């Protein structure tokens, strides 16, 4: 069964700037999907109202 996820890009001001919606089989697969998209933004991975993971900017990692 696939679960719907949302990858939220967070700007330097702390506000969400854009989102990417996708489906994955589980949290592990969704986390891998998110890690491949890390860049100069903080990312938040959501499954509905549940925060799955938060990723710092690559330069901060």
C-alpha positions in Angstrom: 0.0 0.0 0.0 1.3 3.5 -0.9 1.3 6.4 1.5 1.0 10.1 0.4 3.9 12.3 1.5 4.7 16.0 1.2 8.2 17.4 1.0 8.1 20.9 2.2 10.9 23.4 1.3 11.6 25.9 4.1 13.1 29.3 3.4 15.7 31.1 5.5 12.8 33.1 7.1 11.3 29.8 8.3 8.3 29.9 6.0 7.3 27.1 3.6 8.2 28.2 0.1 7.0 25.2 -1.9 6.0 21.6 -1.6 6.3 18.4 -3.6 3.7 15.7 -3.2 4.6 12.1 -3.8 3.7 8.5 -2.8 6.0 5.8 -1.4 5.7 2.4 0.2 6.9 3.5 3.7 8.8 6.2 5.7 12.2 4.7 4.8 11.6 5.0 1.0 10.1 8.5 1.5 13.2 9.6 3.5 15.5 8.3 0.7 13.4 10.3 -1.8 13.7 13.4 0.3 17.5 13.0 0.9 18.0 12.9 -2.9 16.4 16.4 -3.1 18.3 18.1 -0.4 20.0 21.3 -1.5 20.3 24.9 -0.1 16.9 24.6 1.7 15.8 23.1 5.0 13.3 20.3 4.1 10.5 18.8 6.1 9.0 15.5 5.2 5.3 15.1 6.1 2.9 12.2 5.9 -0.5 13.9 6.4 -0.2 15.8 9.7 2.8 13.8 10.9 6.3 15.2 10.6 8.4 12.2 9.5 11.8 14.0 9.3 13.5 17.3 9.0 16.6 17.8 7.0 19.1 20.7 7.5 20.6 22.6 4.5 23.4 20.6 3.0 25.9 23.4 3.9 24.7 23.1 7.5 24.9 19.3 7.7 
